[in-house]
Amino acid sequence: MSATDRSTAKTWQFGLKLIVSIGLLALLVSRTDLRAIGTLFRSLHIPIFFGSILLYLLAQLLSTIRWRCLLRAEKIYLPFWRLILLYFEGMFFNLMLPTAIGGDLVRGYQVSRLTERREASLASILVERLSGFAALTIIACIAIIPAYTHVNDPLVIWLTAGSAAGMVALIASLLSDRLQVVFFRLLHGVGLGRFHDTVHRLYEAVQQYWTHRSTLLLALGLSLVLQSLVITIFYLISRALNLPVPFRYFFLFVPLISVISMLPISIAGLGLREGSAVYLFTKVGLDTAGALSLSLLWFAVTALCSGLGGIVFLVGHSQRQMDE
């Protein structure tokens, strides 16, 4: 495929994702009482909302600590302040780029530029993401036991089971040599054989982490704490909006919303996140306006904090230009 064809394909993909996001949001808005949303936003408790923003920033510091642990396991040593700046840059590009992993690729590129260890840098981010996905799945599987009697929806069971099965399949595909052979055959079959050597080196870098069992357990433990913080932030936003949803439901719904938002069919999860929030939270007595407001305010928190990464990138880019 030529560069022009790839550029055209990416443009079409972005356009389709944008259509999905706009379509889902338009459908939700058409079925929501906008005056009720306005009433909720006017009654917003500003101190609680800003508290959720501060807690989100704390969660990003914890994410940086997790990433540093994984980098150090592969003897990649960078100052903690630099990793923080890189992490915020990644947050910004995850929000702004049409692909959900755009910020991760930026982080990987920046670390490989500083250390000249491309595969190990990307592997640390992939393992970090996997630990977060595993933590989400574990929390959801535990939370569904007491919550299901009140939610009583088979789709919730299937979503939880599907997330767990996806996690197991993903980890197995990275560790199994037989599944790797199948993957590389598929890679050649779709005309991407030129990436064979690069992907193979990345596979080896990821598998190297299996020898760092204590680091993997630490990363999983930090991920469990981190995801619990994210769930608490969601709950704080609901309290800022005066929404009467018990805390226990957030431990089931937030992981499921996060997993659904990862599907690569929308822009930054917009539409998918709001639709899944409305579907799930209305199961426990919340109306559509409340569930949609909760999801939109969560996106506002992530966008505000990600904007700091944009400032970091612009300042860093200007500094690099001056150095050159």
N, C-alpha and C positions, 0 to 999 in steps of 0.2 A: 504494500500500500504506500503510495507516494505521500509526501508531506502535505500536499494540498488536500488529498483525500482524507488524511487523518484530521486535518484542521476542519474540514467540512463535517466529518462525523462527530467531532467534539461539539461543534456548533449546534448540530441537530440534537445531540444528547442534552446539551444545556437547555435548548428550547423546549424539548419535551418535558424535562424536569420542571422548568418554569411553569409550563402549562398545567402540570399536575399540582404544583403548589398553589397556583392562583385558583385553579378549579376547585380544589378541596376547601380552601379558605372561603371562596365565594359561596360554596354550598353551605358551609357552616354558618356564615354570616346571614344568609338568606333564611335560615331556620332559627335565628337567635333574636331575642328582643334586645335591640341595640340600646334602648333607654335603660334597660336593667344593667347592661354593662357600664353605661355612663354613671349610673347610681353607685355601682360598686367602686369604680375608680375614684369618684368624688369622696367616698367614705374611707379611702385607703389610709391606713395608719402608717405615716411616713417613717417614724422611728423603726418600726418593725421591718419595713421594706428595706431601709438602709442597712439594718442589721443583717438581713439576708444577703445583701451585696458584700458586706465585710466577711461574712462566713464563706461566701463563694470564693473570695480572694484567698482566704485561708486554705480552702480546699485545693486551690491551684499551687500553693506553696507545698502542700502535702504531696501533690502529684509530682512536683519537681523533685522532692526527696526520694520518691519511689523511682523515678527515672535515673537519678544519680546513683542509687544503689545498683541498678541494672548495668549502668555504664561502668561502674567501678569493678563489677564482677569480671568484665572483659578488659580491665586495666586501662580504661579510658578516664582520664582525670581532667576535669575542667572546673574552674571556680564556680561555687554555688550561685553567685550573683549572675554569672553569664548564663547558666542553665535556666535561671528564673526568667531572664530576658528572652531567651530562645523559646521557652515554654509559652510566654505571652505572645510572642510573634506567631507561634503555631496556632494559638487560639484565634488570633485575628484572621489568619488565612483559612482556617477551618470554617470560619463564618463567611468569609468573602468569596472564596473560590467555589466553583460549582460542584466540586467533588468533596466528599466528607473527609477525605484523607489528605487534602491539599496542604493543610498546616503541618501534618506529620511528615510529609515529604520535604517541606521547607526546613523543619527541624533536623531531619536526617541529613539534608544537604549541608546545612550550616555546621553540624558537628563533623561531618566527613571533611569539610573544607578546613576545619581547624585541626583535625587529627589525622587526615588522610587514611581513614579506616571506614570506608563507605558501608560495606556489608554489616560490620559490627554495629555501626551507628543506627542503621535502619532496623537491624534485628532487635536492638534494645527498645525501640519504639513499638515494634510489632509485639514483642513479649509484654511490654507495658499495657498495650491495648488488650491483649488476651487476658491478662490478670484482671483488668477492669471488667471485661465481659464475663469472666468466671465468677467474680464477686457479685455482679448483678444477678446472675443465674442462681447462685447459692442463696442469696437473700430472697429472691422470688419463690424458690422452691420451699424455703422454710416458712415464709409468710403466708403462702396459699393454704397451709394446713388449718390455721385458725380462722382465716378470712373467708374461705370458700363457702361455709355454711350460710354466710350473710350475703355473699355475692351471687352464688348459685347460677353460674353461667358456664356451660361446657367449653365455650370458646376461650375463656380465661385459662382453663386447664390445658387446652391444646396449645395456647401461646406459651405457657410456662414450660410444658413438656417439649415443645419445639425449640425453645431457647436452650434448654438443657441438652437436647440431642445435637443441636447445632454446635454448641460448645465442645462436646465430646468429639464430634466429627472433625471439627477444625483442628483440635489438638492432635487427634490421631493422624490427620493428613500431614501434619508437620513432623511427626515422630516416626511414622511408618515408611520404611524404604519402598515397600510394595506400592503404597498409595502414591509415593513420589513418582514412581515409574509411570503410573497411569496419568498423573498430572502432566508430566513432560510430554507424553504422547499427545495429550489434548492440546498442549501448547504448540507443538509442531503441526497438529491437525488444523488449527485455526490460523496458521501462517505466522506464528510468533516465535518460530524456532530460533531466530537471531538472539533472543533473550535467554536462551538456554543456560549459557555459562553464568550470566549475571544472577539469574534466579537460583541456579544450583549453589552458587557461593552464598547467597542469602539464606537458603535452606540450611547449609552447613553452619552458618553463623547462629541461626535460631536454635539448631540442635545442640550447639555448644552450651547453651544455657541449661540444658538438662543435667550437665555435670555440676551446676551451681545450685544444688537443691535448697540449701539454706537461704540463698538469695531469692529463689522463686517463692519459697514460703513467706519470706519477709514481704515481697512484693504483693502476694495475695493478701496477707494480713493488712498491709497499708491500703490496698484496694477496698477491702471490706470496711475499713474505717472511713475511707474517702466516699464510698457510695452511701454510707450511712449519713455522712454530712450532707450529701446532695439531697437525700430524702428529707432530711431535717430542713434544708433550705426551702424545698417545695412546701413543706408544712408551714413554715414561717410565712411564706407568701400567702398561703390560704388564710392564716390568722390575720395578716395585714388587710385582707379583703373581707374579714369577718365571715368566712365560709365554715359551716359547722360539719367538718369531716373529721372523724376520729383519726388519730395519728397512725394507728395500726394499719389502716388501708394503704397508706403511702408506701409502706414497705413492700407491698405487692404491686401497686399500680405504677409507681415511678420506674422500677426496673423494666416492666413491660413496655411502658411508653418509650423508654430509652432504647430498647431493642428494636421496636417498630420504627423509631426515628432513624435507625442506622440503615434502613433499606435504601438503596441508591436510586430512588425514583423521584426524589424531590430536591429542592434547593435547601440545604442546611436543615433538612427535616421539617421544614415549614409545611403545614397542612397535615402531614402524617402525625406529627406530635399533637396538634390541636384536635384532630379527629379522634385519635386514640384516647386523649384525655377526656373528651366529651363522652365517648362510649363507656369508658371505665368508671368515671366519677359519677355519672348519672345512675349507675347501678347501686350507689349507696346514698341516694337521695339528693344529690346536687343537681341543680337545673343546668341547662345548656349554657346560659349566660355566665354562671359561676365557673363552670369547668373551662369554658373558652377564655375567660378573663385570667384564670389561674395559669393556663398554658402560655398565654401571651405575655404575662408578667414574668414568667420564668425565662422566656426568650429575651425579654427586655434586660433582665439581670445578666444573662450570658453575653448579650450584645454590648452592654455598657462596659463590662469587664474586658471583653475582647477588644474593645476600642482602645484600651490601654496598650494592647499589643501593637495596634496600628501606629501609635505614637512612638513606641519603642523601635519599630521597624524604620519609620521615617527618620528618626534621630540617628539610628545606627547606619542607615544608608547614606545620610549626609556626611557622617563622620568618615565612612569608608571612601567616599568621593574626595574628601579633603586629604585623606592619607595618600590617595593615589596621585 
